[in-house]
Structures are given as structure tokens and as C-alpha cells.
Amino acid sequence: HGKDCLLAEHEALRDAKDNGKLYISPYNDIKVLAGQGTLAIELFEQLQEQFNSQTLDAIFVPVGGGGLISGVAAHVKAVSPSTRVYGCNPKNDAHMARCVAAGEMIEGDGYLEEGGNTLSDGTAGAAEHGSVTFPLCCELVDEWLEITEEELGQAVVDMLEQHHKAVEGSAGLGIAGFRRKAAELEGKTVAIVVCGGNAKAHVMRDLLNKYLPAPTAESA
């Protein structure tokens, strides 16, 4: 409903209130973000199983309302305080990053760039005022990266071309964030949260036309 997640939340709240339904926020709920944080538990289990190590130097996480990164970062910092947590927002709609920078929740749409238009529609829209995720994001995220639309589009296309996985725009945020910091993290153990496979065919077509390199004689 509407053009971004916050409008959809408001509509869901209205419908729940009018019809006596239970509304559960996708991020502004301690139990929900705790559930999202189990991703980090599985990550450390895989590190132990595959590499016989608990070392994790950095992790890149897409951010919308902040539930996923709050849950993941809470566990990561409890287990490995030295791990650097990167929050990845689309530059055109970087609400949580701008709120953390301001030290308070920003109301209104003055933070938007380019009208808020972004390939990362899964993270688009402002977080709910007073969200439980805001203080956690302030405390637990080490660095915020605002990803451009070009970086995002290229990341999604490269994921398809190199790994044969079609991911949605929001899933490309962490990939693009890592690519920006790759030189600094050379030789380190890094995790990227790639969440969301809701890739629309017409969007992928446009991205491939724009970012996929033309075939060469060697690759043809």
C-alpha cells in the first residue's frame, strides 16, 4: 500500500484497529528483531563448521527500519565486540543513517534525495517515530554507508552474472557496501547479508541493459 514501507505500516495499523486484528511491526518489535538476529547465530555456526574459527572482521547489513541490523548487530557485538558492523542505506532514502547522524528521529521527508526514488524499495520509507531500533542502531552500528543507485544497480547485476542469483534491490545494499570497502578489508573475514529475492523481471531487464558489459569476442 502506498509508495513506501511507512505508508504501508500506517495502513496496516489502521486496518488492524478498525477490524480488531493484531498488528505486528516488521521491525519495531523486540521479539521480531530478536528473531532476525538469529541470522547472526547461524553465521557464527557456519564460520565454526566451515573454517573452524569464530573470527569475523566485518559484516554488511541492509537497513530500512533497522530491525534486521539491530538484531544481527546485538548478537555480533555480544559474541565478537571487535567485529565492525556496517549499515547500508540507499543514498536517496537513507532515513536511519540520517537519524543516527542527527542524534534523533527525523520526521517528514526532508531527508530524501531525488524524491526518494530507489531500487531498494524493500528499505524505502521512514522508520516509525520512537522505534525501538533507533537507540540500538546508534549504539551498535560502527559505520553507515549511503549507497548510490549506480552502485546498487551494478551490485544486483554482478550478483546475477557472477553468482547466478537474482536478488532484489535491497539485497544489493550489503554487496555494494562491501565493494566500496573491499580494499580496506582485503585479507579479512567478511560477511554480507543478502536478503530478498523479490526481483521483478522488468527491473532486472532494465538493470541488465544498463550495467551488463557487452560481450567480447572472447566471451561470446
C-alpha positions as CSV (number, residue, x, y, z in Angstrom):
1,H,0.0,0.0,0.0
2,G,1.4,3.4,-0.9
3,K,4.8,4.2,-2.3
4,D,6.9,3.2,0.7
5,C,7.0,0.9,3.8
6,L,5.9,3.6,6.3
7,L,2.7,4.3,4.4
8,A,2.0,0.5,4.3
9,E,2.6,0.3,8.0
10,H,0.1,3.1,8.7
11,E,-2.5,1.4,6.5
12,A,-1.9,-1.9,8.3
13,L,-2.2,-0.2,11.7
14,R,-5.5,1.4,10.6
15,D,-6.9,-1.8,9.3
16,A,-5.9,-3.7,12.4
17,K,-7.5,-1.1,14.7
18,D,-10.7,-0.9,12.6
19,N,-11.2,-4.6,12.3
20,G,-9.9,-5.9,15.7
21,K,-6.8,-7.5,14.2
22,L,-3.3,-8.0,15.7
23,Y,-0.6,-5.8,14.1
24,I,3.0,-6.9,14.3
25,S,5.6,-4.4,13.1
26,P,8.3,-5.9,10.8
27,Y,11.0,-4.0,12.8
28,N,9.6,-2.0,15.8
29,D,9.2,-5.1,18.0
30,I,11.8,-6.5,20.3
31,K,10.7,-10.1,19.6
32,V,10.8,-9.6,15.8
33,L,14.3,-8.1,15.8
34,A,15.5,-10.9,18.2
35,G,14.2,-13.4,15.6
36,Q,16.0,-11.5,12.8
37,G,19.1,-11.7,14.9
38,T,19.2,-15.5,14.8
39,L,20.8,-14.9,11.3
40,A,24.0,-14.0,13.2
41,I,23.8,-17.1,15.4
42,E,23.7,-19.2,12.2
43,L,26.5,-17.2,10.7
44,F,28.9,-17.9,13.6
45,E,27.9,-21.6,13.5
46,Q,28.8,-21.7,9.8
47,L,32.1,-20.0,10.5
48,Q,33.0,-22.7,13.0
49,E,31.8,-25.6,10.8
50,Q,33.5,-24.4,7.6
51,F,36.6,-22.6,8.8
52,N,37.0,-23.9,12.4
53,S,37.0,-20.2,13.5
54,Q,34.8,-17.6,15.2
55,T,36.7,-14.8,13.6
56,L,34.5,-12.2,11.8
57,D,36.2,-8.9,11.0
58,A,33.2,-7.1,9.4
59,I,29.6,-7.6,8.4
60,F,27.5,-5.5,6.0
61,V,23.7,-5.3,6.6
62,P,20.9,-3.6,4.5
63,V,18.9,-1.2,6.6
64,G,15.3,0.1,6.3
65,G,13.5,0.3,9.7
66,G,16.6,-1.1,11.4
67,G,15.1,-4.4,12.7
68,L,17.5,-6.7,10.9
69,I,20.6,-4.8,11.7
70,S,19.6,-4.3,15.3
71,G,19.1,-8.0,15.9
72,V,22.2,-9.1,13.9
73,A,24.4,-6.4,15.5
74,A,23.2,-7.2,19.0
75,H,24.4,-10.8,18.7
76,V,27.5,-10.0,16.7
77,K,28.7,-7.5,19.3
78,A,27.9,-9.8,22.2
79,V,30.0,-12.6,20.6
80,S,32.6,-10.6,18.8
81,P,32.9,-7.0,20.0
82,S,35.7,-6.2,17.6
83,T,33.6,-7.0,14.5
84,R,32.8,-3.9,12.5
85,V,29.2,-3.5,11.7
86,Y,28.3,-1.6,8.5
87,G,24.8,-0.3,8.0
88,C,23.9,0.1,4.3
89,N,21.1,2.5,3.3
90,P,20.2,3.7,-0.2
91,K,21.5,7.3,-0.5
92,N,18.2,8.5,-1.9
93,D,16.3,7.2,1.1
94,A,18.8,6.9,4.0
95,H,16.4,7.6,6.9
96,M,18.0,5.6,9.6
97,A,21.5,6.7,8.7
98,R,20.4,10.4,8.8
99,C,18.6,9.9,12.1
100,V,21.7,8.4,13.7
101,A,23.8,11.3,12.3
102,A,21.3,13.8,13.7
103,G,21.0,12.1,17.1
104,E,17.2,12.0,16.8
105,M,14.4,10.6,14.7
106,I,13.8,12.8,11.7
107,E,10.2,13.4,10.9
108,G,8.9,14.5,7.4
109,D,10.6,13.7,4.1
110,G,13.3,16.4,4.1
111,Y,16.0,13.8,4.3
112,L,15.1,12.3,0.9
113,E,17.2,12.8,-2.2
114,E,16.0,12.5,-5.8
115,G,12.4,12.3,-4.4
116,G,13.4,9.1,-2.5
117,N,13.4,7.0,-5.7
118,T,15.4,3.9,-5.1
119,L,15.9,0.4,-6.5
120,S,15.9,-0.6,-2.8
121,D,12.1,-0.4,-2.4
122,G,12.2,-3.0,0.4
123,T,14.0,-0.5,2.6
124,A,12.3,2.7,1.4
125,G,10.4,5.0,3.7
126,A,11.0,6.4,7.2
127,A,11.2,4.3,10.3
128,E,8.3,4.7,12.7
129,H,8.9,7.5,15.2
130,G,10.0,6.1,18.6
131,S,11.1,2.8,17.0
132,V,13.0,0.5,19.4
133,T,15.6,0.1,16.6
134,F,16.8,3.7,16.8
135,P,18.9,3.5,20.0
136,L,20.2,0.1,19.0
137,C,21.4,1.4,15.7
138,C,23.0,4.4,17.4
139,E,24.9,2.0,19.8
140,L,25.7,-1.0,17.7
141,V,26.4,0.1,14.1
142,D,30.0,1.2,13.6
143,E,29.7,2.9,10.2
144,W,26.9,4.0,7.9
145,L,27.2,3.7,4.1
146,E,24.8,5.6,1.8
147,I,24.7,3.6,-1.4
148,T,24.2,5.3,-4.7
149,E,21.7,3.9,-7.3
150,E,24.5,3.2,-9.7
151,E,26.4,1.2,-7.0
152,L,23.2,-0.6,-6.2
153,G,22.3,-1.5,-9.7
154,Q,25.8,-2.7,-10.5
155,A,25.7,-4.9,-7.4
156,V,22.5,-6.6,-8.4
157,V,23.7,-7.2,-11.9
158,D,27.0,-8.6,-10.8
159,M,25.2,-10.9,-8.3
160,L,23.3,-12.4,-11.3
161,E,26.2,-12.5,-13.7
162,Q,28.8,-13.9,-11.3
163,H,26.8,-16.0,-8.8
164,H,23.7,-16.7,-10.9
165,K,21.4,-15.4,-8.2
166,A,18.6,-12.9,-8.9
167,V,18.2,-10.6,-5.8
168,E,16.1,-7.6,-5.2
169,G,17.4,-4.1,-4.8
170,S,17.5,-4.1,-1.0
171,A,19.6,-7.3,-1.1
172,G,22.2,-5.4,-3.2
173,L,22.9,-2.8,-0.5
174,G,25.3,-5.0,1.5
175,I,27.0,-6.2,-1.7
176,A,27.5,-2.6,-2.8
177,G,28.7,-1.5,0.6
178,F,31.3,-4.3,0.7
179,R,32.5,-3.4,-2.8
180,R,33.1,0.2,-1.6
181,K,35.2,-1.0,1.4
182,A,36.8,-4.0,-0.3
183,A,40.3,-2.6,-0.5
184,E,40.3,-1.7,3.2
185,L,39.2,-5.2,4.1
186,E,41.5,-7.2,1.9
187,G,42.5,-10.4,3.7
188,K,39.8,-10.1,6.3
189,T,36.9,-12.4,7.1
190,V,33.7,-10.5,6.0
191,A,30.0,-11.4,5.9
192,I,27.4,-9.8,3.7
193,V,23.7,-10.1,4.5
194,V,21.9,-10.7,1.1
195,C,18.3,-10.6,2.0
196,G,15.4,-10.7,-0.5
197,G,14.9,-12.4,-3.8
198,N,11.8,-10.5,-4.9
199,A,13.4,-9.4,-8.1
200,K,11.0,-8.1,-10.7
201,A,11.6,-9.2,-14.3
202,H,11.2,-5.8,-15.9
203,V,13.5,-4.2,-13.3
204,M,16.2,-6.9,-13.9
205,R,15.8,-6.3,-17.7
206,D,16.4,-2.6,-17.3
207,L,19.4,-3.2,-15.0
208,L,21.0,-5.7,-17.3
209,N,20.6,-3.3,-20.3
210,K,22.3,-0.6,-18.3
211,Y,25.0,-2.4,-16.4
212,L,25.8,-5.7,-18.0
213,P,29.0,-5.3,-20.1
214,A,28.7,-6.0,-23.8
215,P,30.1,-9.4,-24.7
216,T,33.6,-9.6,-26.1
217,A,34.9,-11.9,-28.8
218,E,36.5,-14.0,-26.0
219,S,33.3,-14.3,-24.0
220,A,30.9,-14.9,-27.0
